[in-house]
Amino acid sequence: MTARPLKRSVGLALVLSMAGTLAACGGSSGSSGKVKIEFFQSKSESIAVVNKLIKEFEQSHPDITVVQNNAPDALTALKTALVKGNVPDVIAVNVSVYNDVAKTNVLAPQTGTAAAKAVNATAAIDYTNKAGQTGGKTYALPWTVNAQVVLYDKDEFAKLGLRVPTTWAEFVQTAQKIKAAGQQPFEFTWKDNWTAKLLLNSLAGPTQGSDFWQKLQGGSATFAGSAAYRTATDRLLQLKKFAQSDPFGTTYDDGNAAFANGKSAMYVQGTWAIPEITAINAHKNIGEFVLPTGDTASQNLLLSGPDSVVGVAKSGSHEKQAQEFVDFLFSKSAQQEYADDQHLISVRNDVAPSDSGLAQLKKEWIDTDKTAMYPDGMFTGASNLAGLTQTFLYDGNAKKYLGDVDSDFGKNGIK
């Protein structure tokens, strides 16, 4: 799943180079007597804060050195590493990639660890276990919880006299009013196909039903036969009408910059994009609201789930030290620092979001169980759901698209 951004294009040379790095960085003991462990993680946005956390950990654990290995194309890099027998000591990936990792049986159980005891987000743990097909056993822990929302320019909304929409009809009307005022309603970034899938998640996740995945697995439901997904395809094309002139030539980074610089009033993204937006424009007055898919406000659900999950390689020569590092990542201070930096929500009850918008999302939606799962979390990392959705947004062939998604689930669905 997960739904946070993973930039998935990586060349063969880089994969081979990464394999070499994995071989060099795997747990070892240097000449100084220090134990060196590798932390493999796939979020490019978090490189800097992870380096800060590593320094803090090393200060209190002078006998351990942690080397961060960031690989946006986690699935390819990990497969290469596993083939070579170079398993990273600590692995942090999104849930879809975790499914592939869990199947290799390389992770140690987290039950009973200090990290596991710190996690209060039981729904996120349950989903992680289900997505990893671990039979209810916990081999990885949700590091933080994310939220996929509509970011909006609060100053522009105030200037145009707009209120936050709470139904689908109001959402479309809001976009129409912005366009009529000569402003750009949305900035879509479909050159990166995962952002096309992101929009599908926002529209279908809250409406597909809590038992849809189970029905898919049992063969009693299909995407093509789902009223929710047929409606979602209609709405995808409806929102396309409010896109900028070239959404297929716009990348995620371009979209962040465009929204930061006032080129659109709304931006459908995860809260994880906010740090990158404010890095461009620190004075941007950003609001957040749940994309309304219901005919009434009470029907709406927040798309939310584990942003990434963390596990420890079992039977490694430094499993103890690796677990100490994971326990540190789930400590109160580390959770506060990481969640605030990444604009995510901690999995600990005693760590509150510093951002008022996130605090409101947590209080009104997550804490009251008004959430929905990510549709892409029903697929393994090998799925082409992103590419299929990008193609559909380009050609508009809904019947072919939903049939192709059914075929993709048949090959790459989590069964």
N, C-alpha and C positions, 0 to 999 in steps of 0.2 A: 504494500500500500504505500503508502503513505503519502503520499500526497504532497510532500514538500518537494522543492525543486531538486532534481538530479540532472546535471548536464551529461548526457549519455554518449556523446560522440568522442571516441578516443581511437587513435590510430594504432596499427599493429606495432609500430616501433615503440610507442609509449607503453603498450601492454608488456612487451618484452623487457623494456627498461624497468617497468614496475615490478616485474617478476624478479629482476635482479636486485631491486631494492628490497623486496620482501625477503629474499635469500640472505641479504646482508644484514637486515634489521631484525630478523627473528630473534627470540629470546636467547641471550647469551651472557657470558660473564667476561667483562673486559679485564685488561691487565691491572686496572686499579682495584679489582675485586668487587666492583659494583655489578649488580645484575642489570642487564639491559632488556627491556621488554618493548614490544612493538604494539602501538595502538593504531589499528586500521580503522579509519572512519571516512564516510562518503560525503559529508556535507562541506562543500567548499566555502560556504558562508561562515563556518565556525572555526576555521583554521586558527585565527588569531586568538580567540577566547580559549580554545583548547590548549594552545601553547602557554597561555597564562596559567591555566589550571595545572598543567604539567609542572611548571616551575614551582607552584605552591605545593604540589604533592611532593616534589623532590626535596623541598626544604625540610619537610617533616619526615621524609624517608631518604636520608642521605646515602643509603646503600642501594638505591634503585634509580636507574635512568630510564626515562620513557621517551621513545622515539615515535613521533606522529607520522603516519603514512596516510595522506589524503588521496583518495581515488574516486573521482566522481562517477566513473563507470565501474561501480563496485563489483557487479556480477562477473564481468570479464576478468577483472584483476584477481578476484578471489579464486575463480576457476583455474586461472593460470598458476596461482600460488599453490592451490591444493594438488594440482597435477605434479608439481615439483616437490611436493611434500613440505612446503614452507607455510605452515599455518600461523597466522598472526596470533600473538598472545591474547589480545583483546580486540573484539570485532564489533563495530557499530555501523549498522546499515538500516535501510528502510525495511518495512515488513515484507514486501514482495521478494526482496533479495534474501531476507532472513529465511524464507521458505526453502530456498535452494541450499542455504548454509545448514539449516537444521537437518536436511536429508543426508548430509555427509557424516552426521554423527560425530562431529569434532568438538562440540561444546559441552562444558561441564554443567551439571545442574546448579541453579541459583537458589533453590529452596533452602531456607535456613541461614542464608548469608546475611550480613549486615545490610547489604544493598537491598535485598529482597524485603527485609523487615521494614525498610524505610519507605517503601512504595505504598502509598495509600490509594493509588488509582487502580483499583481492582479490575474495573471494566477494561482498562487498557492492557492489563496483564492477561486477562481472559482472552481478549482478542488476539494478542500476540501468540498465545499458546495455540489458539485455533488456526490462525494463519500459518503457523509453522508446523501444523499437523504433528504436535508433540504428545498427543494423547492426554492432554491436560497437565503435563509436566512443564515446569518452567526452566528453560535453558537460556533465555534472554529476557532482559527487563526493559520496559519502556523508559527511555532516558528522559523524555519530556513529552507533553501532549501539545498538539498544534490546533489551530483553528483556521479554516478556509472561509473567507468572508468577502465582502465588498469594501474595499478601502475607498473613502471619498474625501474630497476637498471641502472641509467644513466652511472655509471662507467663501468658496464659490457657491455652495448650497445656500449660505446666508444671503449672499448678493442676489441670487435668483429667487429667493423666498421659498426654497424647497424644504420639505420635511423628509425625514428618513422613511422610505416606503416599507410597508409591512405586509403587503400582498403582491402577488405576481402582477396583477393589473396595475397597481400603483408603481411598481418597479418600471414597467414599460412606459407608463405615463411620465415618470420622472426623466427617463432617457429622452422621450419626445420633447419635453419642455426644455431640456438642456440643448438639444439639437436646434429647436426653434429659436433659441436665444443666440444662435451662432457659435455655440461652444461644442466641443467634442465630448460626447457622453462617455465613451469607453476607449481604452487603449488595449487592444488585443495583440498578443505576441506569438502568433502561430508559426513563425519561422522555427521556433523550438516546439516540437510537436507535443512535448509533455504538458505544455500550457493549454493545448487544445483539449487534451484529456482532463485537465484540471477543470475546465468549464463544464465538461460532461459530468464530472463528479459533483459539482455544485448543483446541477439541475436534476440529476437522477438519484443521487444518494439519499436525499431527504424524502423522496417519493416512491422508491422501489419497494419499500416494506421490509420490516425487520427479518422476515423469514425467506426473502427472495434468494439469498445465497443457498440456503438449505434446499429450497425447491430446485434450484439449478443443479445442485449436486445429485439430487434424487431423480432428475430427469423430468420433473413435472412442470418446469417453467423454462422459457427461453427468452432471450432478449427481443427477438423478433415478435414474440407473442405477448410481450409485456406492454400494457397500456402506459405505464410510467415511462418506459424507454421510448415509446413512440411519441409521447408528449415531449420528452426531453429533446428528441431530434427536431421537432417543430420549433421548440424554444431556442435551440442552438442557432437555427437559421434566422429566427426572429431577432436575436441579439446581433447577428452578423450585420444586419441592416444599419446598426448604430456604430459599426467599426470605423476606424480611421481608413484612409485611402489605400493603405497597403499592409494589412495585418499579417500577411504571409511573408512579408519582408522585414518584419519587426521581431527582434529577439527579446528574451526576458530582460536582459540588461538594458536594451533600448527602452522597453516599457517602463522599467523602474525610473530611468532618467526622464522619460516623457512625462510621467505622472508627477515626479518630483518638481519638474519645471512648469507645471500648470497646463500641460497640453491636453489633459482630459480631466473631467470632473469625477469619474469613477474608475476603479481598477479592480477587477475580480482577481484576487490573489490570496495567498496565505499570509498570516501575520508575520511569517518569517521574512517577508520582503520589506517590512518597515525599516529595519536597520540600514538596508542598502539604499532605500529612498531618502532617509534622513541624513545619510552620509553625503548625499548629493545636495540636499537642501535642508539644512538643520532647522529652518524656520517653517517648514511645511506643516500646516495645521490639519493633521490626518484624523479622520473618524473611521469607525469600523461598524458595519452592521451585517447581520445574517442575511444572505441572499434569500429573499422571500419566494418560495415556490408554492405556497398555499393560496387558496381563495380567501382564507381568513388568517389572521396573525397567529392564532392558536395552532394552526397546522404546520407552521414552520419548524425546522430543525437545524441545528448548527452542525456543519460537517466538521468532525473532529476525530482524532485518533493519535496513536503513538507517532511522534515525529521521526524517531529512529529507535532502534533497540540495541542493547549492549549485552554481549556474552563473553565468556572466557573459554579459551581453548583448554580442553581437558588433557590430562596426562602429559602436559608440557613440563619441561624442566623447571619452569618458573611459574607454575600455576598459582602458587601461594602469593607471590608478589603481584601477579596480574590481578588476582582477586582483591588484594589490598588497594590497588588503583581503582578498580570498579567500585569498591566500597566508598572510596573517597569521592568519586563522581556523584554518588547518591547521598553524600553528606549534606546537611542543611546549607552550609556556606557555599559549597560548590554548586548545588542546585540553584540557589539564588543567583549566583553570578552568571551561570550558564543560561538559565531561563531568561533573565533580564536582558542579557546581551543579545540573545537570539530572538527575543520577542515571542517567547513560547511560555507554556504553563508548566510549572513543576509538577512532578508526580507525588510530591510530599504535601500533606495537608498543612504543615507548619511553615510553608514557603508561599507567600502571597505575591502575585504579580505587582511590580512597582508601577506599571502602566495602568492608568485608570480604565482604559478601554478594555484591556485584557481582563482586568479584575471584574469588570461588569460581565464580560462573556463567561467567565468562570462561574460567577455567582448566579447569573440568570439562566444559563444554558447547561453548562457542564455539571454543576452541582445539583441540578434538578433533573438530570438525565434526559434533557431535551436535545439529544445529539443523534447523528446518523453516521454510519460507516462510509468509508470511501469505496465506491464501486471498483476502482482499480486494485483495491486490496484483495479482491477475489481472484486475482491473477498472479501467476509467478512472474519473476523478473524477465522471463523470455517472451512475455506477451508483446504483441504489436498493437495493443489497444490505442496507444498514443498516435501511432502512424495512421491507423484506420480512421481515427477521429479527425485528424488533420486532413486526410483525403476527403472525408465526408463534408467538412466545412468548406472545402474547395469546390466539390462537384455537386453537393446537395442531394445525392442519391441515398435516401433514407433506407429504402428496402434492401439495397445491396449492403449498406453499412451494417445494419443490424444482423443480417445473415452472416456477414464476415466476422462480426463480434461473437456470434454463436460458434462459428468454426474456431475462432481463436480460443474461446473458453474450452472447447472440446480438446484442444491440444495443450493449452497452457493455464487452464483454470485450476485452482486449488481444490482438489477433490477430497 
